[in-house]
Amino acid sequence: MKKRSINPSTYLTPVPAALVTCQDKGGRPNIITIAWTGVVCSEPPMLSISIRPSRYSYRLIKETREFVVNIPTVDIIRMADHCGITSGKNTDKFAETGLTAVSAEKVSPPLIAECSVSMECRVTEIVPLGIHDMFLGEIVATHVADEAFDAEGNIRMEIINPLGYSPMDRSYRAMGDPLGWYGYSRKK
Ligand SMILES: Cc1cc2nc3c(=O)[nH]c(=O)nc-3n(C[C@H](O)[C@H](O)[C@H](O)COP(=O)(O)O)c2cc1C
């Protein structure tokens, strides 16, 4: 394809639209929608989330050094968007969205019942980068919806049904059908 050069842009796309839960020291939980997230290590399992210091959630995660990355299904797109356009500073996003908080196994912030995957994380490092600070998190527990497992214990992506986000046009997207599998191109 012939390309057009534009300003340096974060056009890695699509990315997950994750719902990150955090909690203040008094036990009041909050939800923030995060698109700047990614896997950074497989062993130990680690991911990153990048948050602007102006977000209410930033202070909570910095103080408690714990968060949960929840993957919303496309069905809860409106709630995911809502958590990205309102601040939990003065509002209860669980009450506003009707999402259900469920106790986590190893960290204080809750999991979100309506999300198909939840990864409990402990912050190992906070890296100031620019307008975002990156929180590196070690995943200390992972939860996957029961109904996503088939009889052989394989995970069915149709049930995980993750909500994606495209920074290029700020649209939410669904995943399409599988097109191949890891290494399938080796097979004749
Ligand atoms: C799709 C989407 C993705 C977002 N991704 C990020 C992100 O990666 N980092 C960030 O700091 N804010 C991000 N935001 C903005 C926050 O979610 C938003 O400012 C939110 O209201 C902050 O909530 P809080 O004040 O309760 O922490 C995103 C918003 C949307 C709608």
The ligand as an SDF file (V2000), in Angstrom:
LIG
                    3D

 31 33  0  0  0  0  0  0  0  0999 V2000
  -12.4340    4.2370   25.1920 C   0  0  0  0  0  0  0  0  0  0  0  0
  -11.7200    5.0280   26.2650 C   0  0  0  0  0  0  0  0  0  0  0  0
  -10.3990    4.7340   26.5530 C   0  0  0  0  0  0  0  0  0  0  0  0
   -9.7050    5.4550   27.5410 C   0  0  0  0  0  0  0  0  0  0  0  0
   -8.4060    5.1410   27.8190 N   0  0  0  0  0  0  0  0  0  0  0  0
   -7.7340    5.8280   28.7790 C   0  0  0  0  0  0  0  0  0  0  0  0
   -6.3800    5.4880   29.0990 C   0  0  0  0  0  0  0  0  0  0  0  0
   -5.7920    4.5520   28.5500 O   0  0  0  0  0  0  0  0  0  0  0  0
   -5.7490    6.2120   30.0520 N   0  0  0  0  0  0  0  0  0  0  0  0
   -6.3550    7.2610   30.7280 C   0  0  0  0  0  0  0  0  0  0  0  0
   -5.7220    7.9090   31.5820 O   0  0  0  0  0  0  0  0  0  0  0  0
   -7.6510    7.5870   30.4450 N   0  0  0  0  0  0  0  0  0  0  0  0
   -8.3470    6.8920   29.5030 C   0  0  0  0  0  0  0  0  0  0  0  0
   -9.6520    7.2050   29.2210 N   0  0  0  0  0  0  0  0  0  0  0  0
  -10.3080    8.3080   29.9500 C   0  0  0  0  0  0  0  0  0  0  0  0
  -10.7970    7.8950   31.3470 C   0  0  0  0  0  0  0  0  0  0  0  0
  -11.4490    6.6540   31.3100 O   0  0  0  0  0  0  0  0  0  0  0  0
  -11.7580    8.9950   31.8750 C   0  0  0  0  0  0  0  0  0  0  0  0
  -11.0590   10.1990   32.0220 O   0  0  0  0  0  0  0  0  0  0  0  0
  -12.4750    8.6230   33.1630 C   0  0  0  0  0  0  0  0  0  0  0  0
  -13.5640    9.4940   33.3320 O   0  0  0  0  0  0  0  0  0  0  0  0
  -11.5780    8.6920   34.3980 C   0  0  0  0  0  0  0  0  0  0  0  0
  -12.2970    8.2110   35.4870 O   0  0  0  0  0  0  0  0  0  0  0  0
  -11.8890    8.4900   36.9940 P   0  0  0  0  0  0  0  0  0  0  0  0
  -11.7650    9.9890   37.1630 O   0  0  0  0  0  0  0  0  0  0  0  0
  -13.0160    7.9070   37.7950 O   0  0  0  0  0  0  0  0  0  0  0  0
  -10.5870    7.8270   37.2570 O   0  0  0  0  0  0  0  0  0  0  0  0
  -10.3650    6.4940   28.2450 C   0  0  0  0  0  0  0  0  0  0  0  0
  -11.7130    6.7740   27.9610 C   0  0  0  0  0  0  0  0  0  0  0  0
  -12.3900    6.0520   26.9680 C   0  0  0  0  0  0  0  0  0  0  0  0
  -13.8380    6.3660   26.6890 C   0  0  0  0  0  0  0  0  0  0  0  0
  1  2  1  0
  2  3  1  0
  2 30  2  0
  3  4  2  0
  4  5  1  0
  4 28  1  0
  5  6  2  0
  6  7  1  0
  6 13  1  0
  7  8  2  0
  7  9  1  0
  9 10  1  0
 10 11  2  0
 10 12  1  0
 12 13  2  0
 13 14  1  0
 14 15  1  0
 14 28  1  0
 15 16  1  0
 16 17  1  0
 16 18  1  0
 18 19  1  0
 18 20  1  0
 20 21  1  0
 20 22  1  0
 22 23  1  0
 23 24  1  0
 24 25  2  0
 24 26  1  0
 24 27  1  0
 28 29  2  0
 29 30  1  0
 30 31  1  0
M  END
$$$$
